[in-house]
Amino acid sequence: MPDEPEVFGLLALMLLHDSRRDARTRDGELVLLAEQDRALWDRSQIAAGRAALERARALHGEDSYVLQASIAALHAEPETDWQEIAVLYTRLLELTGSPVVALNRAVALAEAEGPERGLAEIEQLELDGYHYLHATRGELLRRLGRASEARGAFERALGLVRSESERRFLERRLASI
């Protein structure tokens, strides 16, 4: 399928995400994107991912894979353009209607415009059984100095999480409040 933009978008997405594999954990513990050691990122995979993304765009690709790959490519830049990431998540949300995409958009808005903005978006979402919603809400409340509410959100996330590394991460966040 040499002329299908979706194929190149998916390839770009996989390459860009996999390029950060070695930096995602340290000693078995989860490492957030902002705290990752970028020297561990695979630059050749990033270059290949960007090339695949450019091919998808040249073929006029605008599907969800191309949008997600565009977001991943922005994360690979030396400085993250959170405003542009929020714009791309808005387009992806329009395309998919996914509440998980809306949550990711809220995170981008929180980074671009402040935690209050992201929290306002999160409060509108109906994802009560999704631990990432509660973890994100807890983080934004923590940043706003609303410790009691942050604790409650982190505790709710802990009640839903399945991954042990994510559980330990949430426990550390909770203990830091």
N, CA, C and O of each residue as an XYZ file, in Angstrom:
708
protein
N       0.835     -1.184      0.000
C       0.000      0.000      0.000
C       0.885      1.255      0.000
O       0.860      2.030      0.956
N       1.648      1.450     -1.044
C       2.639      2.533     -1.072
C       2.053      3.941     -1.147
O       2.769      4.918     -0.927
N       0.778      4.057     -1.451
C       0.186      5.390     -1.584
C      -0.935      5.643     -0.577
O      -1.784      6.509     -0.791
N      -0.935      4.899      0.503
C      -1.964      5.067      1.531
C      -1.404      5.886      2.697
O      -0.518      5.421      3.413
N      -1.915      7.092      2.886
C      -1.386      7.931      3.962
C      -1.568      7.322      5.348
O      -0.750      7.545      6.240
N      -2.647      6.549      5.528
C      -2.893      5.947      6.836
C      -1.790      4.963      7.224
O      -1.429      4.846      8.395
N      -1.261      4.259      6.221
C      -0.184      3.302      6.484
C       1.056      4.043      6.957
O       1.706      3.629      7.917
N       1.381      5.137      6.283
C       2.549      5.923      6.681
C       2.320      6.629      8.010
O       3.252      6.799      8.796
N       1.080      7.041      8.262
C       0.760      7.649      9.550
C       0.942      6.658     10.690
O       1.502      6.997     11.732
N       0.462      5.425     10.487
C       0.617      4.389     11.511
C       2.091      4.042     11.713
O       2.550      3.899     12.847
N       2.828      3.907     10.616
C       4.258      3.626     10.724
C       4.962      4.740     11.495
O       5.781      4.466     12.373
N       4.651      5.977     11.176
C       5.259      7.118     11.867
C       4.931      7.075     13.357
O       5.804      7.281     14.200
N       3.680      6.809     13.666
C       3.250      6.748     15.062
C       4.011      5.673     15.822
O       4.501      5.915     16.925
N       4.110      4.483     15.233
C       4.812      3.386     15.906
C       6.292      3.706     16.091
O       6.843      3.459     17.164
N       6.940      4.246     15.074
C       8.362      4.571     15.176
C       8.616      5.653     16.226
O       9.540      5.543     17.032
N       7.795      6.690     16.208
C       7.994      7.796     17.146
C       7.756      7.357     18.592
O       8.503      7.749     19.488
N       6.739      6.560     18.819
C       6.500      6.086     20.183
C       7.590      5.109     20.634
O       8.072      5.185     21.764
N       7.966      4.205     19.754
C       8.982      3.225     20.125
C      10.352      3.876     20.336
O      11.187      3.331     21.058
N      10.585      5.012     19.726
C      11.885      5.689     19.862
C      12.187      6.069     21.308
O      13.347      6.263     21.670
N      11.156      6.174     22.130
C      11.328      6.577     23.533
C      11.282      5.389     24.494
O      11.313      5.581     25.710
N      11.208      4.187     23.977
C      11.031      2.985     24.801
C      12.054      2.892     25.931
O      11.682      2.629     27.075
N      13.326      3.103     25.634
C      14.372      2.927     26.648
C      14.328      3.984     27.761
O      14.917      3.790     28.824
N      13.640      5.082     27.519
C      13.589      6.165     28.505
C      12.324      6.135     29.360
O      12.225      6.889     30.329
N      11.360      5.286     29.026
C      10.069      5.278     29.717
C      10.114      4.741     31.139
O       9.257      5.069     31.959
N      11.110      3.920     31.431
C      11.256      3.395     32.793
C      12.711      3.525     33.232
O      13.632      3.531     32.416
N      12.883      3.628     34.532
C      14.218      3.651     35.130
C      14.152      2.773     36.362
O      13.374      3.035     37.278
N      14.963      1.738     36.385
C      14.963      0.793     37.508
C      13.558      0.243     37.773
O      13.157      0.060     38.922
N      12.826     -0.013     36.700
C      11.487     -0.569     36.814
C      10.408      0.429     37.179
O       9.250      0.054     37.360
N      10.779      1.709     37.291
C       9.814      2.737     37.662
C       9.449      3.587     36.451
O      10.290      3.862     35.595
N       8.203      3.995     36.389
C       7.680      4.825     35.331
C       8.360      6.193     35.333
O       8.543      6.801     36.388
N       8.730      6.672     34.148
C       9.327      7.997     34.001
C       8.428      8.808     33.072
O       8.214      8.424     31.922
N       7.906      9.918     33.564
C       7.053     10.775     32.755
C       7.844     11.359     31.584
O       9.065     11.502     31.659
N       7.152     11.687     30.526
C       7.789     12.219     29.321
C       8.696     13.416     29.628
O       9.821     13.483     29.133
N       8.221     14.340     30.425
C       8.998     15.550     30.733
C      10.276     15.242     31.507
O      11.213     16.040     31.500
N      10.319     14.087     32.176
C      11.477     13.723     32.992
C      12.376     12.688     32.320
O      13.373     12.259     32.900
N      12.027     12.288     31.098
C      12.822     11.268     30.415
C      14.176     11.813     29.984
O      14.311     12.986     29.638
N      15.158     10.952     30.011
C      16.499     11.269     29.525
C      16.465     11.164     28.005
O      16.453     10.066     27.447
N      16.449     12.307     27.348
C      16.318     12.338     25.891
C      17.522     11.718     25.179
O      17.437     11.363     24.003
N      18.622     11.591     25.884
C      19.794     10.928     25.282
C      19.505      9.449     25.026
O      20.178      8.815     24.213
N      18.512      8.903     25.713
C      18.137      7.505     25.517
C      17.174      7.310     24.353
O      16.909      6.176     23.952
N      16.652      8.396     23.812
C      15.730      8.292     22.689
C      16.502      7.870     21.434
O      17.628      8.315     21.211
N      15.902      7.033     20.642
C      16.516      6.521     19.416
C      16.315      7.541     18.290
O      15.242      7.622     17.693
N      17.360      8.310     18.017
C      17.289      9.386     17.017
C      17.020      8.861     15.608
O      16.355      9.531     14.817
N      17.530      7.672     15.284
C      17.287      7.133     13.941
C      15.812      6.767     13.781
O      15.247      6.937     12.700
N      15.189      6.268     14.841
C      13.757      5.983     14.768
C      12.943      7.269     14.675
O      11.938      7.321     13.967
N      13.371      8.293     15.381
C      12.670      9.582     15.292
C      12.755     10.113     13.868
O      11.756     10.581     13.322
N      13.928     10.046     13.264
C      14.097     10.509     11.881
C      13.237      9.689     10.924
O      12.599     10.247     10.031
N      13.217      8.383     11.102
C      12.398      7.526     10.242
C      10.912      7.817     10.452
O      10.134      7.822      9.498
N      10.528      8.056     11.697
C       9.135      8.404     11.987
C       8.731      9.719     11.354
O       7.637      9.842     10.804
N       9.609     10.697     11.431
C       9.321     12.000     10.792
C       9.225     11.855      9.280
O       8.381     12.489      8.647
N      10.087     11.024      8.696
C      10.046     10.804      7.244
C       8.725     10.134      6.841
O       8.116     10.515      5.841
N       8.291      9.151      7.608
C       7.017      8.486      7.323
C       5.851      9.465      7.483
O       4.895      9.430      6.709
N       5.937     10.332      8.483
C       4.896     11.335      8.689
C       4.849     12.314      7.520
O       3.770     12.677      7.053
N       6.008     12.734      7.054
C       6.039     13.642      5.896
C       5.438     12.978      4.660
O       4.744     13.635      3.884
N       5.695     11.689      4.469
C       5.106     10.950      3.345
C       3.585     10.913      3.489
O       2.864     11.112      2.512
N       3.096     10.658      4.706
C       1.649     10.641      4.948
C       1.028     11.996      4.634
O      -0.042     12.070      4.030
N       1.695     13.057      5.043
C       1.183     14.407      4.770
C       1.215     14.721      3.283
O       0.297     15.347      2.753
N       2.283     14.282      2.609
C       2.389     14.507      1.156
C       1.259     13.804      0.409
O       0.839     14.242     -0.662
N       0.777     12.715      0.987
C      -0.347     11.977      0.400
C      -1.691     12.510      0.912
O      -2.732     11.879      0.730
N      -1.649     13.674      1.549
C      -2.834     14.368      2.063
C      -3.533     13.600      3.183
O      -4.757     13.633      3.304
N      -2.747     12.918      3.990
C      -3.296     12.186      5.119
C      -3.742     13.114      6.230
O      -3.001     14.001      6.654
N      -4.952     12.900      6.692
C      -5.492     13.688      7.800
C      -6.277     12.799      8.755
O      -7.124     13.282      9.506
N      -5.993     11.498      8.725
C      -6.721     10.561      9.580
C      -6.148     10.586     10.999
O      -5.238     11.356     11.308
N      -6.705      9.725     11.849
C      -6.292      9.741     13.260
C      -4.825      9.336     13.437
O      -4.147      9.862     14.319
N      -4.326      8.409     12.610
C      -2.920      8.016     12.749
C      -1.988      9.180     12.420
O      -0.977      9.380     13.094
N      -2.323      9.931     11.401
C      -1.478     11.069     11.020
C      -1.507     12.128     12.111
O      -0.472     12.708     12.442
N      -2.674     12.382     12.668
C      -2.766     13.362     13.751
C      -1.998     12.894     14.989
O      -1.281     13.679     15.609
N      -2.148     11.624     15.344
C      -1.424     11.104     16.506
C       0.088     11.128     16.265
O       0.856     11.445     17.174
N       0.511     10.798     15.059
C       1.938     10.841     14.741
C       2.450     12.279     14.776
O       3.585     12.525     15.184
N       1.625     13.216     14.356
C       2.009     14.629     14.404
C       2.225     15.073     15.847
O       3.148     15.835     16.136
N       1.379     14.597     16.744
C       1.533     14.904     18.164
C       2.823     14.275     18.692
O       3.596     14.927     19.393
N       3.047     13.015     18.353
C       4.268     12.325     18.806
C       5.517     13.023     18.272
O       6.525     13.109     18.973
N       5.456     13.518     17.042
C       6.604     14.230     16.465
C       6.877     15.523     17.229
O       8.034     15.890     17.431
N       5.832     16.206     17.649
C       6.031     17.432     18.430
C       6.659     17.127     19.789
O       7.446     17.920     20.305
N       6.315     15.989     20.359
C       6.938     15.602     21.636
C       8.432     15.324     21.460
O       9.192     15.410     22.425
N       8.855     14.997     20.258
C      10.265     14.698     20.005
C      11.094     15.951     19.737
O      12.314     15.871     19.595
N      10.444     17.089     19.670
C      11.161     18.357     19.460
C      11.882     18.759     20.747
O      11.480     18.345     21.834
N      12.942     19.562     20.634
C      13.666     20.006     21.840
C      12.767     20.761     22.830
O      12.928     20.621     24.042
N      11.833     21.552     22.322
C      10.861     22.257     23.159
C       9.471     21.820     22.716
O       9.146     21.877     21.530
N       8.666     21.390     23.653
C       7.334     20.899     23.329
C       6.382     22.070     23.107
O       6.232     22.923     23.982
N       5.747     22.113     21.953
C       4.772     23.152     21.612
C       3.391     22.670     22.054
O       2.638     22.098     21.266
N       3.076     22.909     23.316
C       1.828     22.409     23.884
C       0.610     23.033     23.236
O      -0.431     22.385     23.131
N       0.716     24.272     22.800
C      -0.427     24.917     22.141
C      -0.747     24.194     20.837
O      -1.916     23.946     20.541
N       0.264     23.856     20.062
C       0.048     23.124     18.810
C      -0.466     21.712     19.090
O      -1.310     21.199     18.356
N       0.034     21.098     20.135
C      -0.460     19.762     20.509
C      -1.942     19.846     20.872
O      -2.716     18.963     20.505
N      -2.343     20.890     21.583
C      -3.762     21.064     21.922
C      -4.605     21.232     20.659
O      -5.710     20.697     20.573
N      -4.087     21.969     19.683
C      -4.801     22.153     18.409
C      -4.975     20.802     17.710
O      -6.055     20.495     17.206
N      -3.915     20.005     17.681
C      -3.999     18.689     17.040
C      -4.955     17.766     17.779
O      -5.695     17.008     17.151
N      -4.948     17.822     19.109
C      -5.899     17.009     19.871
C      -7.335     17.472     19.625
O      -8.253     16.652     19.620
N      -7.538     18.762     19.424
C      -8.876     19.268     19.093
C      -9.339     18.663     17.775
O     -10.482     18.220     17.659
N      -8.459     18.643     16.787
C      -8.808     18.032     15.491
C      -9.068     16.539     15.641
O     -10.005     16.006     15.048
N      -8.239     15.865     16.433
C      -8.414     14.431     16.651
C      -9.733     14.161     17.388
O     -10.419     13.184     17.087
N     -10.080     15.002     18.329
C     -11.337     14.860     19.053
C     -12.526     15.044     18.110
O     -13.502     14.299     18.187
N     -12.443     16.024     17.233
C     -13.507     16.226     16.246
C     -13.669     14.999     15.353
O     -14.782     14.645     14.966
N     -12.571     14.368     15.037
C     -12.577     13.195     14.159
C     -13.098     11.947     14.872
O     -13.845     11.164     14.285
N     -12.708     11.760     16.128
C     -13.010     10.509     16.830
C     -14.141     10.604     17.842
O     -14.855      9.626     18.059
N     -14.315     11.760     18.461
C     -15.295     11.904     19.534
C     -14.916     11.143     20.794
O     -15.757     10.961     21.675
N     -13.675     10.695     20.900
C     -13.229      9.856     22.006
C     -13.021     10.666     23.288
O     -12.331     11.686     23.267
N     -13.611     10.220     24.404
C     -13.365     10.914     25.669
C     -11.907     10.780     26.131
O     -11.419     11.635     26.871
N     -11.214      9.730     25.711
C      -9.795      9.586     26.056
C      -8.986     10.646     25.315
O      -8.047     11.212     25.876
N      -9.336     10.915     24.074
C      -8.684     11.998     23.335
C      -8.985     13.330     24.021
O      -8.113     14.195     24.109
N     -10.207     13.497     24.504
C     -10.566     14.731     25.222
C      -9.711     14.885     26.480
O      -9.315     15.998     26.827
N      -9.426     13.782     27.159
C      -8.555     13.828     28.339
C      -7.150     14.261     27.935
O      -6.546     15.104     28.598
N      -6.631     13.697     26.863
C      -5.298     14.095     26.392
C      -5.277     15.558     25.963
O      -4.284     16.253     26.175
N      -6.358     16.023     25.367
C      -6.467     17.434     24.993
C      -6.435     18.308     26.253
O      -5.808     19.367     26.268
N      -7.115     17.853     27.298
C      -7.124     18.607     28.553
C      -5.722     18.718     29.142
O      -5.351     19.759     29.684
N      -4.946     17.646     29.034
C      -3.557     17.676     29.507
C      -2.764     18.712     28.712
O      -2.021     19.506     29.289
N      -2.921     18.704     27.397
C      -2.207     19.671     26.551
C      -2.622     21.094     26.904
O      -1.779     21.988     26.965
N      -3.904     21.308     27.134
C      -4.369     22.645     27.525
C      -3.815     23.051     28.881
O      -3.485     24.218     29.093
N      -3.711     22.099     29.797
C      -3.129     22.402     31.113
C      -1.676     22.825     30.971
O      -1.227     23.751     31.647
N      -0.948     22.157     30.102
C       0.457     22.512     29.883
C       0.585     23.851     29.163
O       1.491     24.630     29.459
N      -0.315     24.123     28.224
C      -0.235     25.356     27.431
C      -0.782     26.571     28.175
O      -0.233     27.668     28.072
N      -1.868     26.368     28.926
C      -2.582     27.507     29.495
C      -2.683     27.487     31.018
O      -3.165     28.445     31.622
N      -2.234     26.409     31.633
C      -2.264     26.326     33.092
C      -3.198     25.234     33.578
O      -4.126     24.833     32.876
N      -2.937     24.753     34.807
C      -3.710     23.632     35.335
C      -5.200     23.916     35.491
O      -6.015     22.998     35.392
N      -5.570     25.176     35.734
C      -6.992     25.503     35.876
C      -7.744     25.179     34.598
O      -8.849     24.639     34.631
N      -7.130     25.516     33.472
C      -7.764     25.280     32.163
C      -7.955     23.789     31.919
O      -9.028     23.358     31.497
N      -6.923     23.009     32.182
C      -7.021     21.567     31.991
C      -8.042     20.948     32.923
O      -8.810     20.074     32.520
N      -8.052     21.397     34.166
C      -8.991     20.860     35.145
C     -10.435     21.152     34.735
O     -11.310     20.300     34.896
N     -10.684     22.343     34.210
C     -12.034     22.687     33.753
C     -12.498     21.719     32.660
O     -13.666     21.332     32.625
N     -11.599     21.338     31.787
C     -11.936     20.379     30.727
C     -12.179     18.989     31.306
O     -13.119     18.301     30.908
N     -11.336     18.582     32.237
C     -11.445     17.248     32.831
C     -12.754     17.086     33.588
O     -13.372     16.021     33.553
N     -13.170     18.131     34.264
C     -14.392     18.055     35.070
C     -15.626     17.786     34.218
O     -16.665     17.397     34.752
N     -15.535     17.982     32.910
C     -16.665     17.752     32.012
C     -16.701     16.327     31.453
O     -17.679     15.937     30.815
N     -15.654     15.560     31.687
C     -15.547     14.234     31.083
C     -16.228     13.169     31.932
O     -16.239     13.242     33.161
N     -16.788     12.190     31.257
C     -17.424     11.058     31.929
C     -16.564      9.821     31.730
O     -16.847      8.976     30.880
N     -15.514      9.733     32.526
C     -14.566      8.616     32.469
C     -14.262      8.132     33.880
O     -13.106      7.877     34.217
N     -15.289      8.005     34.698
C     -15.067      7.704     36.109
C     -14.298      6.412     36.338
O     -13.561      6.314     37.319
N     -14.441      5.428     35.475
C     -13.750      4.157     35.662
C     -12.370      4.097     35.036
O     -11.766      3.026     34.967
N     -11.871      5.222     34.585
C     -10.594      5.295     33.871
C      -9.551      5.925     34.794
O      -9.636      7.110     35.114
N      -8.574      5.133     35.216
C      -7.645      5.637     36.237
C      -6.832      6.834     35.762
O      -6.421      7.658     36.578
N      -6.592      6.945     34.458
C      -5.816      8.089     33.972
C      -6.556      9.411     34.192
O      -5.920     10.442     34.409
N      -7.877      9.390     34.139
C      -8.629     10.610     34.419
C      -8.360     11.062     35.851
O      -8.072     12.234     36.095
N      -8.453     10.145     36.780
C      -8.270     10.502     38.192
C      -6.815     10.863     38.498
O      -6.549     11.767     39.291
N      -5.883     10.160     37.873
C      -4.463     10.489     38.071
C      -4.158     11.877     37.534
O      -3.444     12.650     38.172
N      -4.694     12.193     36.370
C      -4.475     13.510     35.771
C      -5.142     14.592     36.607
O      -4.554     15.644     36.859
N      -6.350     14.332     37.026
C      -7.057     15.289     37.885
C      -6.261     15.523     39.172
O      -6.109     16.660     39.618
N      -5.756     14.434     39.763
C      -4.945     14.560     40.970
C      -3.711     15.404     40.753
O      -3.359     16.235     41.590
N      -3.056     15.191     39.632
C      -1.848     15.961     39.328
C      -2.159     17.448     39.179
O      -1.436     18.292     39.708
N      -3.227     17.766     38.463
C      -3.578     19.178     38.271
C      -3.996     19.818     39.591
O      -3.639     20.964     39.866
N      -4.745     19.088     40.402
C      -5.115     19.612     41.722
C      -3.881     19.802     42.604
O      -3.794     20.774     43.354
N      -2.933     18.875     42.513
C      -1.672     19.003     43.267
C      -0.946     20.273     42.857
O      -0.451     21.017     43.704
N      -0.884     20.518     41.548
C      -0.205     21.724     41.045
C      -0.891     23.001     41.511
O      -0.253     24.040     41.684
N      -2.201     22.904     41.712
C      -2.964     24.072     42.158
C      -2.938     24.241     43.672
O      -3.507     25.197     44.199
N      -2.277     23.314     44.380
C      -2.189     23.401     45.829
C      -3.441     22.938     46.544
O      -3.622     23.243     47.723
N      -4.301     22.216     45.867
C      -5.548     21.720     46.453
C      -5.320     20.281     46.926
O      -5.823     19.322     46.340
N      -4.545     20.170     48.003
C      -4.013     18.894     48.476
C      -5.087     17.867     48.802
O      -4.973     16.709     48.398
N      -6.112     18.263     49.515
C      -7.148     17.307     49.926
C      -7.849     16.697     48.711
O      -8.063     15.486     48.652
N      -8.199     17.534     47.758
C      -8.851     17.047     46.538
C      -7.892     16.183     45.720
O      -8.294     15.173     45.142
N      -6.625     16.587     45.679
C      -5.619     15.812     44.940
C      -5.475     14.419     45.542
O      -5.396     13.426     44.818
N      -5.442     14.351     46.869
C      -5.351     13.046     47.548
C      -6.521     12.150     47.135
O      -6.328     10.979     46.808
N      -7.712     12.698     47.154
C      -8.899     11.925     46.789
C      -8.829     11.409     45.360
O      -9.208     10.271     45.083
N      -8.345     12.243     44.461
C      -8.235     11.836     43.063
C      -7.180     10.742     42.892
O      -7.400      9.769     42.172
N      -6.032     10.907     43.559
C      -4.991      9.882     43.474
C      -5.464      8.566     44.098
O      -5.161      7.489     43.584
N      -6.199      8.654     45.194
C      -6.721      7.433     45.826
C      -7.706      6.729     44.899
O      -7.709      5.501     44.810
N      -8.542      7.506     44.208
C      -9.483      6.904     43.242
C      -8.708      6.235     42.114
O      -9.057      5.130     41.696
N      -7.663      6.890     41.617
C      -6.841      6.301     40.550
C      -6.196      5.006     41.036
O      -6.147      4.019     40.302
N      -5.707      5.011     42.258
C      -5.088      3.806     42.821
C      -6.076      2.639     42.896
O      -5.696      1.481     42.722
N      -7.335      2.954     43.154
C      -8.345      1.908     43.225
C      -8.662      1.287     41.875
O      -9.272      0.220     41.810
N      -8.253      1.946     40.794
C      -8.571      1.478     39.447
C      -7.372      0.938     38.670
O      -7.537      0.177     37.717
N      -6.174      1.332     39.077
C      -4.977      1.006     38.303
C      -4.660     -0.483     38.369
O      -4.899     -1.129     39.389
N      -4.122     -1.025     37.277
C      -3.772     -2.443     37.217
C      -2.254     -2.663     37.141
O      -1.744     -3.673     37.624
N      -1.558     -1.738     36.548
C      -0.112     -1.863     36.360
C       0.629     -1.563     37.665
O       0.364     -0.558     38.325
N       1.551     -2.441     38.021
C       2.308     -2.239     39.265
C       3.201     -1.004     39.195
O       3.315     -0.279     40.183
N       3.832     -0.747     38.057
C       4.695      0.441     37.959
C       3.862      1.715     38.054
O       4.299      2.697     38.655
N       2.673      1.707     37.469
C       1.799      2.869     37.581
C       1.282      3.013     39.015
O       1.146      4.130     39.513
N       0.994      1.893     39.679
C       0.557      1.920     41.077
C       1.638      2.568     41.948
O       1.344      3.437     42.769
N       2.887      2.138     41.763
C       3.982      2.705     42.567
C       4.141      4.199     42.277
O       4.403      4.981     43.191
N       3.984      4.594     41.025
C       4.067      6.006     40.657
C       2.985      6.806     41.392
O       3.265      7.848     41.984
N       1.759      6.308     41.345
C       0.653      6.999     42.011
C       0.850      7.049     43.523
O       0.526      8.052     44.159
N       1.373      5.986     44.092
C       1.656      5.977     45.534
C       2.697      7.035     45.891
O       2.583      7.705     46.918
N       3.719      7.182     45.034
C       4.722      8.226     45.287
C       4.113      9.618     45.178
O       4.428     10.502     45.973
N       3.244      9.810     44.195
C       2.585     11.107     44.052
C       1.729     11.406     45.278
O       1.749     12.519     45.803
N       0.987     10.418     45.724
C       0.130     10.585     46.890
C       0.954     10.909     48.126
O       0.587     11.785     48.909
N       2.056     10.211     48.300
C       2.926     10.438     49.466
C       3.573     11.830     49.433
O       3.954     12.362     50.475
N       3.694     12.414     48.243
C       4.369     13.722     48.116
C       3.468     14.897     48.489
O       3.920     16.038     48.582
N       2.193     14.599     48.698
C       1.244     15.714     48.999
C       1.270     15.998     50.503
O       0.560     16.884     50.977
